Amino acid sequence: MTIACDFFPLANAGIRGLKPYLPGKPISELERELGISNIIKLASNENPLGPSPMAMAAVKEQLPETAIYPDGSGYRLKHKLAQHLAVDAECLTLGNGSNDVLVLLANAFLSPQTNAVFSEFCFAVYPIATQSMGARGKVAPANPEHHPMPLGHDLKAMAALVDENTRLVFIANPNNPTGTWVSPDHLKDFMANIPPAVIVVIDEAYLEYATAGQGADAVKWVVEFPNLVVSRTFSKAYGLAGLRIGYCVSHPQIADLLNRVRQPFNVNNLALAAAEAALDDTEFIHQSRVCNEQGLQLLGEGLRDLDLGYLPSAGNFLLVRVGGQAQQIYQRLLESGMIVRPVNNYGLDNYLRITIGTADQNQALLAALGQAIRDGA
């Protein structure tokens, strides 16, 4: 028998008002709900090619060490990353996915007396991490829908919100869920005009998918801007989302502060081994990029044939404008065994976010989407 208690008033004020992060629906959940099989998931921006083969070989080799705690410092991976990125190992912080690193930054630098600045349609973790620390989130209006980079970051609007209490500015480049990006020149100009006591976090989770002129590769600016932190992940192009491994590059003093709040053994043995091996799998990354570029073209053409608009994207997904029946179309797609991502939790009620899949998956999505639209006509 459960005793009636009310623990809600005991929680921190920021936690009480928090809305949890909503992930994409898992395949197993849809199987349980509708009893269907052969489901295609294009909801969470996962790599449709699966994990890096070299990473999987490293995982198998590491399995006998599962009973042993991982190297809490991540020495081997840090030094491999340092060589890969041409930075010092002391500039690196490892995380349980890049999500972990973003939360560490909030833990280290935000308080109820401070604020963080982010864009209107930014990655949901930025406002969640900010509010969990009791800090104020200052939201800059995004570009209007008729802008060349619709719903993307307006850097001037973001800079205007920075004040003496601002500790963090979050910028995803490319941005999730919109797919939009900020050019390297504009982003560097922004950095040059931000006070040095304000830490700018450039989240490059989708950088590997960006083509020339889309991604900034901001790691090369860390020496020039000590207040810059660049976060990256192995979850997307490297195909290691299930192992949860990411990192950030920063000034060594920022890295030191992050490691003071980082949980012990926050990255497991298998993830460390997989990430280290994945860095060498350049052919897999090339294949992933080619698959994504071809998928963007195929899906874009198919969406235009369906008379559906979508935002420009430098990631491995498209934000598709489906109108006022987005939720109904999403449900019809689920019933056909197709999982995409509703984004009404971002305030984008008329859109669905669709991950780029293989050629067969993209064709199946377009067929199911066309049928879902016709069923609602």
Buried (B, 14 or more C-beta within 10 A) or exposed (E): EEEEEEEEEEEEEBEEEBEEEEEBBBBEEBBEEEEEEEBBBBBBBBBBBEBBBBBBBBBEEBEEEEEEEBBBEBEEBBBBBBEEBEBBBBBBBBBBBBBBBBBBBBBBBBEEEBBBBBBBBBBBBBBBBBBBBBBBBBBBEBBEEEEEBBBBBBBEBBBEBBEEBBBBBBBBBBBBBBBBBBBBEBBBEBBEEBEEEBBBBBBBBBBBBBEEEBBBBBBBBBEEBEBBBBBBBBBBBBBBBEBBBBBBBBBEEBBEBBBEEBEEEBBBBBBBBBBBBBBBBEEBBEBBBEBBBBBBEBBBEBBEEBEBBBBBBBBBBBBBBBEEBBEBBBEBBBBBBBBBBBBBBBEBEBBBBBBBBBEEBBBBBBEBBBBBBEEEE
